[in-house]
């Protein structure tokens, strides 16, 4: 029994050790196996003639990426183990799908003619049946029309007799109406003459009374007009004095308003000065806080540590091989000078194999470029390890999170 337990423990220990060994191996592969990059570019003298190619590989080309830029088009290809992806692959899938759908549509078109013939024959039979039914309906309608004509011929005699009797009655009624109209016209003329004589007498009396009243009003109106002129003159002077008084009051109000505004100016100036001084105080306090934060000994040590580790990382990331021959120029000489100043700042880190010549007279870009280098994940892991185990960096990180202006 004991031998069996020991054998089981031995097997489990071997399995655990193998798993741990595989994990350690994977970690070492990720950290220490470098990723290689190779970049090449060239130009024949214009910006449109730029050609560039980049290749990145890792772990014996298990992961590989190729990127190419030529004739203003960029293509790429990615391979991870046995799987490949490249630019234009999605377009190819779309084309295949369109071809498959086109084949299905063509099959449907080839099957469709038989179905179409059957449908057309059924429609033709329906049309024939409807035409036969229409002919039957036309025959029935013609028979009914003939019967209606025979029926209409019978009552013609009755209608003629009735029309003759109605004409006689209309003649008798017309003669009686004419006699009554003559009698009414004679009586109406007599009444109109009497009413006209009475109206003319009344109109003469009203005209005489109206003329007398107008004369009396004219006499009295002359005296009243004189009195109104005298009163109107007095009212005009009163209006002038009121307008003058209102104008003086408005002038006095404006003068008092200006005086108040002038007296308020010193107070406003004092408020503006107070606000400006308060802002200066707040800015000076913030500046003092920032200066105190930076000049702290702990923070200084942390900044020095970050600077040193950053420079070490840049040295490790520097390409192993850099060859460049560049001749450039822009339409604006100022822009050419600015770009040359940027190159001069980076020149100590580029090496002696870089030749940059500016052209301040014309727009040009020509030359060759080749960069080869390696990148390891262990470089970044080392940077994080050094910064995390530095006490000053951890304290500075906490202070930065809690820092408030």
Secondary structure as GFF3:
##gff-version 3
##sequence-region A 1 405
A	DSSP	alpha_helix	2	32	.	.	.	ID=ss1
A	DSSP	beta_strand	35	45	.	.	.	ID=ss2
A	DSSP	three_ten_helix	47	49	.	.	.	ID=ss3
A	DSSP	beta_strand	51	58	.	.	.	ID=ss4
A	DSSP	beta_strand	63	70	.	.	.	ID=ss5
A	DSSP	beta_strand	73	80	.	.	.	ID=ss6
A	DSSP	beta_strand	83	86	.	.	.	ID=ss7
A	DSSP	alpha_helix	89	154	.	.	.	ID=ss8
A	DSSP	alpha_helix	156	295	.	.	.	ID=ss9
A	DSSP	alpha_helix	297	317	.	.	.	ID=ss10
A	DSSP	beta_strand	321	329	.	.	.	ID=ss11
A	DSSP	alpha_helix	333	350	.	.	.	ID=ss12
A	DSSP	beta_strand	354	358	.	.	.	ID=ss13
A	DSSP	beta_strand	364	375	.	.	.	ID=ss14
A	DSSP	alpha_helix	377	388	.	.	.	ID=ss15
A	DSSP	alpha_helix	391	402	.	.	.	ID=ss16
###
